[in-house]
Amino acid sequence: MILSFSVFREKIENGTKIQTIRPYNERQYKRFCNAKKYQLYWHNPRNGGTLIREVEPIKHIPIFMFDQVFGTVSFNDDLKNLNYLPTHSQLAINDGFEFFSDLKRWFYEKYGQEMFEKKFMVLRWRAEEKEDREW
């Protein structure tokens, strides 16, 4: 599966960015759940983008929504059965942001008020050292 990026190239290359958050789409969600590899591209490969690296996906793909009232995120029900849920800080750091507030600001600039009505999926991949980081 191809994932293209236009921000955080250095963090993708050095392995500090180990996930991406994309709008939820049931068809795409199923395709990502069955993917054997993610191909991470700098810009869209159809428009001359370059391959940064291939990575092994982490099969569990959580879905969440931004909560406008509390300024947090709420994960889908299947995650609530896990022993561990990511902190907002971990979610942001693994996505390349320094703080959760930076992540929220970026999503608001991209989606506006619509970000509070959409579902998002967290596509994660194994870190370079082949160990899963806590979220």
C-alpha positions as CSV (number, residue, x, y, z in Angstrom):
1,M,0.0,0.0,0.0
2,I,1.2,3.4,-0.9
3,L,1.3,6.3,1.6
4,S,2.5,9.6,0.4
5,F,3.7,12.5,2.6
6,S,4.4,16.2,2.2
7,V,5.6,16.9,5.8
8,F,8.0,15.2,8.3
9,R,10.3,13.6,5.7
10,E,13.3,13.6,8.1
11,K,11.3,12.0,10.8
12,I,10.1,9.3,8.4
13,E,13.6,8.7,7.3
14,N,15.1,8.5,10.8
15,G,12.3,6.4,12.2
16,T,10.8,8.8,14.7
17,K,7.5,9.1,12.8
18,I,6.0,5.6,12.9
19,Q,2.4,6.3,12.0
20,T,0.1,8.5,9.9
21,I,-3.5,9.6,10.6
22,R,-5.8,9.5,7.6
23,P,-9.5,10.0,7.2
24,Y,-11.5,6.8,7.7
25,N,-12.9,5.1,4.6
26,E,-14.2,1.6,5.0
27,R,-12.9,0.4,1.7
28,Q,-9.4,1.8,2.3
29,Y,-9.5,0.6,5.9
30,K,-10.0,-3.0,4.7
31,R,-7.2,-2.6,2.2
32,F,-4.8,-1.3,4.8
33,C,-5.7,-4.1,7.2
34,N,-4.7,-6.6,4.6
35,A,-1.5,-4.9,3.5
36,K,1.8,-6.7,3.7
37,K,3.9,-3.6,3.3
38,Y,3.5,0.1,3.3
39,Q,5.5,2.0,0.8
40,L,6.2,5.5,2.2
41,Y,6.7,8.1,-0.6
42,W,7.8,11.7,-0.4
43,H,4.9,13.2,-2.5
44,N,2.6,11.3,-4.7
45,P,4.4,8.7,-6.8
46,R,2.1,9.4,-9.8
47,N,3.4,13.0,-9.8
48,G,7.1,12.1,-9.5
49,G,7.3,11.3,-5.8
50,T,10.2,9.3,-4.5
51,L,10.2,6.2,-2.3
52,I,11.5,6.9,1.2
53,R,11.3,3.3,2.4
54,E,9.1,0.2,2.7
55,V,7.9,-0.7,6.2
56,E,6.0,-3.5,7.9
57,P,2.5,-2.4,9.0
58,I,1.1,-3.1,12.5
59,K,-2.1,-4.9,11.7
60,H,-4.4,-3.3,14.3
61,I,-5.7,0.0,12.9
62,P,-7.5,2.1,15.5
63,I,-10.2,4.5,14.5
64,F,-10.9,7.7,16.5
65,M,-12.7,11.0,16.4
66,F,-11.7,14.4,17.7
67,D,-13.9,15.5,20.6
68,Q,-14.6,19.2,20.2
69,V,-16.0,19.6,23.7
70,F,-13.1,18.1,25.6
71,G,-10.4,18.8,23.1
72,T,-9.3,15.2,23.1
73,V,-9.8,12.1,20.9
74,S,-12.1,9.2,21.5
75,F,-11.1,5.8,20.2
76,N,-13.4,3.1,18.7
77,D,-14.9,0.5,21.1
78,D,-12.6,-2.3,20.2
79,L,-9.6,-0.4,21.6
80,K,-11.3,-0.1,25.0
81,N,-10.8,-3.8,25.5
82,L,-7.0,-3.4,25.3
83,N,-4.9,-3.0,28.4
84,Y,-3.2,0.0,27.0
85,L,-4.5,3.1,25.3
86,P,-2.1,5.7,23.9
87,T,-1.8,9.1,25.6
88,H,-2.6,12.1,23.5
89,S,1.1,13.0,23.7
90,Q,2.1,9.6,22.4
91,L,-0.3,9.8,19.5
92,A,1.1,13.2,18.5
93,I,4.8,12.2,18.9
94,N,4.4,9.0,16.8
95,D,2.8,11.1,14.1
96,G,5.7,13.6,14.0
97,F,4.4,16.4,16.2
98,E,6.0,17.6,19.3
99,F,2.7,18.2,21.2
100,F,-0.9,17.1,20.9
101,S,-1.9,20.7,20.5
102,D,0.2,20.9,17.4
103,L,-1.5,17.8,15.9
104,K,-4.9,19.3,16.6
105,R,-4.0,22.6,15.1
106,W,-2.7,20.9,11.9
107,F,-5.9,18.9,11.6
108,Y,-8.0,22.0,12.2
109,E,-6.1,23.9,9.5
110,K,-6.6,21.0,7.0
111,Y,-10.2,20.0,7.9
112,G,-11.7,23.0,9.8
113,Q,-14.8,22.2,11.8
114,E,-15.3,19.1,9.7
115,M,-12.5,17.4,11.7
116,F,-15.0,16.9,14.6
117,E,-17.5,15.1,12.4
118,K,-15.0,12.7,10.7
119,K,-13.5,9.4,11.7
120,F,-9.8,9.0,11.3
121,M,-7.7,5.8,11.2
122,V,-4.2,5.5,12.6
123,L,-1.9,3.6,10.2
124,R,1.2,2.4,12.2
125,W,4.3,0.6,11.1
126,R,7.2,-1.1,12.9
127,A,10.0,1.1,14.0
128,E,13.4,0.5,12.4
129,E,14.6,-1.7,15.2
130,K,11.6,-4.1,14.5
131,E,10.2,-3.5,18.0
132,D,6.8,-1.9,18.4
133,R,7.0,1.3,20.4
134,E,4.2,1.9,22.8
135,W,1.8,3.8,20.5
